[in-house]
Amino acid sequence: QVQLVESGGGLVQPGGSLRLSCAASRSIFSIVVMGWYRQAPGKQRESVARINITGNTNYADSVKGRFTISRDNAKNTVYLQMNSLKPEDTAVYYCNAGPPESWGQGTQVTVSS
């Protein structure tokens, strides 16, 4: 397993942008899949974006065209660039890696005017 630490969350107005970072405790070069999930109050955790070892990406329909996931193997970090944020993007965002599966502690993103 790998330890993951998210950062970059905060309060932003609708239409704004944030970049989340997920720093890993060791090299991510060989980690097959890394991704971002989110959980809003009263809802189940859902996949937002994933990137595999070859750089292929996958996005939830609700964020396509607005969010971009990337991985920097040299910095052992995965990013989530979030643009055109909407109130419905408000949630705790979690970083995930695996296998074997590891989770970060989460970072709060609040989109509100």
N, C-alpha and C positions, 0 to 999 in steps of 0.2 A: 504494500500500500504506500500511498504518498500523502503527505500533509498538504492541505490547500488553504490559502488565506486570501479572501476576497477583499477588495477595496474599491473605492470610487463611487459608492452610492451617495444618495443625498436627496435634497428637495429641488425640484426643477419645475418651471412653468410648462404648460402644454406647448408643444412645438419646439421645446428645447432639446438639448443633447447632453448625454453623459457617456463616459467611457469607464467601464468596469474592468478591473484587473484581477487575475487569479494567479498568485505566485505559488509555485510548487516547491516542496522541500528538497527535491532532487531533480535530476534531469528528466525532462518530459519527452525526450527524443524517441523513446521506445514505447510510450504510452499510446495504445491503439486509438482510443477515442477520448476526447475531452469535450466538455459541453457546459452549457449554462441552462439551469432550470429556474423556475420561479414559482412562488406560492403566495397567492393573495389570501386575505382573511376569509375564512369559511370555504375556501376552495382547495382542491387537490393540487399537489405539486405537478407542474407540467414542463415538458421540454420546450426550450426556447430556441436553442441553436447548438449544433454539434459540429466538430471538426475531427476528421480522422487522421491517421498517421501519414497519409499521402496528401493531405490538405483539402480533401473533398469536404464540402460543407452541406449542412441540412438545416432548414429553418421551419419553425412553425408558421402556418399560413398567416397568422395574425401579425407577424413581425417582418415578413418578407418585404424587401425593398427599403426597410427602415433600419434594421439591425445588421451588423456585420461582425462575425466571429473571426478571430485570427489567432495564430499561435506563433510565439517566438521561442524556438527551441534553445537559442543561445542564452536567453534570459530566463528560461524555465517558466514562462508566463503565457497565459491565454487572456485575450482581451475580448470584450464585447462593446463595440461602438453602437450606441443607441441614439438615433436621430428621430426627429419628428415625434417626440414622445407624446403619449396620450394618457389621460387619467386612468384608463384601464390597464396601463402598463405598471401601475402601482403594485408592488409586491416585494417580498424578500427574494433576492436573487442568489442562487447557490451555484457554486462551481462543482463540477463532477469530473472524475477521471476513472479510467479503467480499461480492461480488467486488471487486477481485482478492484472492485468499486471503492472509491473514496469520495468524501464530501467535505466541502468547506463549511464554515459556520454561518455563512450568509451575510448579505449586505442589503440594507433597506433602500429601496428606490421609491420615492413619492413624487407623483406628478400632479401638481395642483396649482391653481392660481390664487 
